[in-house]
Amino acid sequence: MKLSNRLEQIANFVPKESCLADIGTDHAYIPIFLEKNNIIKKCIACDINKSPLENASNHIKKYKIKNIETRLSNGIQNIYKQDNIDTLVISGMGGYSIIEILSNDINGILEGITTLIVQPQNKKSDVRKFLHSIGFKIYAEQFLKEDNKIYTIIVCEKGSETYSECEYIYGKYMINNPNKIFLDWVHYEGTKYKEMLSYIENLQQSDSILKWREEVEQYYKMYKETGL
C-alpha cells in the first residue's frame, strides 16, 4: 500500500511494537500500512461516523488483516484502559477538534499513552499550548506541503515543558530544525506582516486601525524572534 506523503510522515512516527488507536481513521490507511510493515501489534481504528468506518472495514478485509479493530467512537470516548493503547494518532481535523477530543478523556486512557501524534489543520499554537497543559512535551515535528497545502505533524511524549509565545506560534522544534518548506513559509509570513505594516502606515489613523497595527506588529515581532 502506498500512502500519501502526509500520511506516510505520520506513520513514520509510530513506534515499533506499539498498540495504536487511530482517531478519525477514515479508510484506515495508516493502520493498514503499519500492520503490513510489521510496525504495530494491534490497532483500534475509530471514527465518529458509520460510513467512514465501513470504508475502513472494507479496506481491512481487502488486505486480509486481522488485528485491526474498527470502532464507532466520538474521539477517544469508546476507548478503554483495558484496550492497552500506548500510541494515539489524531489527524486530519481542526485544532479545536483535537483539543476537544483530548479534553473528553472520560476513560482516562491518556494515562497510558506514551506517544501522541497529532496533525491539526489549524490553530497549531493553541494545540501546542493544550498539549503542554495536559502533561505532554513535544519531541518532534514535521512540516510538509502536499497538494499546495501546508501540514504540521506534532509528536509528543509524557513530560513537562513550556514555550515562548514565538515558539508556540511557529513550533520550537521546527525553529531549531527547519526544513526548506518551513523556511519558505516563515519568510512568507514575515514578508506578509512587513507589507501589512507598510499598508497600515498610509491609512488614516483611528482606534480600530491602531489596534490592527498593534496586532500586526506583535505578529511581526514573533516572526523576528525566530531568527530565521
C-alpha positions, -999 to +999 in steps of 0.1 A: +000+000+000+013+035-009+004+063+014+003+100+006+033+120+018+013+134+047+000+100+060+034+084+055+051+111+076+025+105+103+030+067+101+068+071+103+064+085+139+045+055+152+069+034+174+077-002+166+056-028+185+031-002+196-006-006+203-023+021+183-056+040+183-062+059+151-088+086+156-107+098+125-093+068+107-114+073+075-102+045+052-078+030+078-049+037+055-024+044+084-032+012+104-032-010+073+002+004+062+017+000+097+003-036+100+016-047+066+050-033+075+050-051+109+052-019+129+023-023+153+010-051+175-026-040+171-048-011+163-083+003+171-094+023+141-120+048+152-144+072+135-174+092+147-194+083+116-206+049+103-198+055+066-160+061+070-159+032+094-175+009+068-149+021+043-122+013+068-137-022+074-138-029+037-101-019+033-091-041+062-109-071+047-093-063+013-058-066+028-068-096+050-057-080+082-070-094+115-055-073+143-071-040+133-105-035+150-129-008+138-149+010+165-175+037+163-163+064+187-167+101+193-130+108+196-115+086+223-147+082+243-151+045+233-115+035+240-109+020+274-079+013+297-083-024+291-076-018+254-040-011+265-034+015+239+000+032+242+001+053+209-026+077+198-029+093+163-054+121+157-050+136+123-068+155+095-090+177+116-091+212+131-070+221+161-100+228+183-115+194+174-082+178+185-083+197+218-119+187+223-111+150+217-082+151+242-103+171+267-130+144+267-108+116+280-137+102+301-120+067+305-086+081+315-067+064+286-042+093+283-025+079+314-012+050+293-003+069+262+035+071+257+034+085+221+008+111+210+008+122+173-015+150+162-019+167+128-040+198+133-052+216+102-052+249+120-049+265+155-015+249+159-004+274+186-034+265+207-028+228+202+008+231+214-003+250+245-030+225+253-006+195+249+017+212+274-012+218+298-022+181+299+014+168+306+029+162+272+061+176+258+068+179+221+099+159+209+095+162+172+075+180+144+073+177+107+064+205+083+054+194+048+035+205+017+010+184-002-014+194-029-004+231-022-015+228+014+008+231+044+007+205+071+022+202+106+027+170+124+033+173+162+048+143+181+046+142+219+056+121+249+049+124+286+068+153+302+067+190+312+079+220+292+068+255+283+075+276+252+078+313+245+049+328+225+070+327+194+078+290+199+041+282+203+032+300+171+060+286+149+069+255+168+101+253+188+113+220+171+109+235+136+126+267+146+156+247+157+153+221+129+139+240+099+134+223+065+131+243+033+093+242+032+092+256+068+118+283+060+099+294+029+067+296+049+083+316+078+098+341+053+065+344+036+048+352+069+075+378+077+071+395+043+033+395+047+034+412+081+060+437+069+039+447+039+008+449+061+026+474+083+036+495+053+000+495+041-013+505+076+011+534+078-007+550+048-042+547+063-060+574+082-053+565+118-083+556+140-087+535+171-095+504+150-065+510+127-042+515+157-055+482+173-049+464+140-014+479+138-006+466+173-017+431+164+003+430+132+033+445+150+031+417+176+030+390+148+059+406+131+078+407+164+072+369+168+085+363+133+117+383+140+122+363+172+125+330+152+159+344+140+153+327+106 
